[in-house]
Amino acid sequence: MSPGGPVGPGPDETARDETARDETSRDDLSPSIDDDALVTELLGRPPAGAFDVVVRAENGVPAVIANAPFLHDGTPMPTRYWLVDPALREAVSRIESSGGVREAEAAIPEERVADAHARYAAERDTLISKDHQGPRPSGGVGGTRQGVKCLHAHLAWWLTGADDPVGEWTAVRIGLHPS
């Protein structure tokens, strides 16, 4: 369990259904002073860039943050969505440590993964000024250009309501989404 309970209500409903309810009940998902402290605690360090809380656990604790495309020092940040819920991170880590990345790549058609990467990058890139000079974030989910790199990043994006086949595959494996 996460610090405030699961992100979603249980196996009958998806975490994304709960997220939709959270979004309609909160007008502002941007971080508060408490969110800054909570995210710092959840990460084990202060965030290196600006972020918004985009998914919360049932008790309101941040579960997924959306990172700005650049860190405070100007370094490009390719990973838009970051899973900060410790129970979800641990569950996904167990899948990754037992070959989950390879399993996901084998289970999901390459063109669906490539499409997800392209949509993710396009979404992130809309946040960058057209006249930006210097390095830019690149790649898709988790900063990769092809294949699957990080189940955590895919699940984080899927929890926001995105159509991410790898995130959905991961959600099924950890019991957030019925198979």
Long-range contacts (C-beta under 8 A, 24 or more apart in sequence): 1-87, 2-57, 2-61, 2-63, 2-85, 2-86, 2-87, 2-88, 3-42, 3-57, 3-59, 3-61, 3-85, 3-86, 4-57, 4-58, 4-59, 4-60, 4-61, 5-57, 5-58, 5-59, 6-57, 6-58, 6-87, 6-176, 7-55, 7-56, 7-57, 7-58, 7-63, 7-85, 7-88, 7-159, 7-176, 8-176, 9-58, 11-175, 11-178, 12-178, 14-171, 14-176, 14-177, 14-178, 15-55, 15-159, 15-171, 15-176, 15-177, 16-158, 16-159, 16-160, 16-161, 18-58, 19-55, 19-56, 19-159, 19-160, 19-161, 20-161, 22-55, 22-56, 26-56, 29-53, 29-54, 29-56, 31-62, 31-65, 35-62, 38-62, 39-65, 39-84, 42-84, 42-85, 42-86, 43-84, 48-72, 48-73, 48-75, 48-77, 49-77, 51-82, 54-81, 54-160, 55-156, 55-159, 55-160, 57-85, 61-85, 63-88, 63-159, 64-156, 64-159, 64-160, 66-160, 68-127, 69-124, 69-125, 69-127, 69-128, 69-136, 69-137, 70-128, 70-137, 74-134, 75-135, 76-135, 76-136, 76-137, 76-138, 77-137, 78-124, 78-137, 78-138, 78-139, 78-142, 78-143, 79-141, 79-142, 79-143, 79-150, 79-153, 80-120, 80-123, 80-124, 80-157, 81-153, 81-156, 81-157, 81-159, 81-160, 82-152, 82-153, 82-156, 83-152, 83-153, 83-155, 83-156, 83-159, 88-155, 88-174, 89-152, 91-174, 92-151, 92-152, 92-155, 92-170, 92-174, 93-152, 95-151, 95-170, 95-173, 95-174, 96-150, 96-151, 96-152, 100-151, 100-170, 100-173, 101-148, 101-149, 101-150, 101-151, 104-148, 104-151, 104-154, 104-166, 104-169, 104-170, 105-147, 105-148, 107-169, 108-148, 108-165, 108-166, 108-169, 110-146, 110-147, 112-165, 113-146, 113-147, 113-148, 113-165, 113-166, 114-146, 116-140, 116-141, 116-154, 116-162, 116-163, 116-164, 116-165, 116-166, 117-141, 117-144, 117-145, 117-146, 119-162, 119-163, 120-157, 120-162, 120-164, 141-166
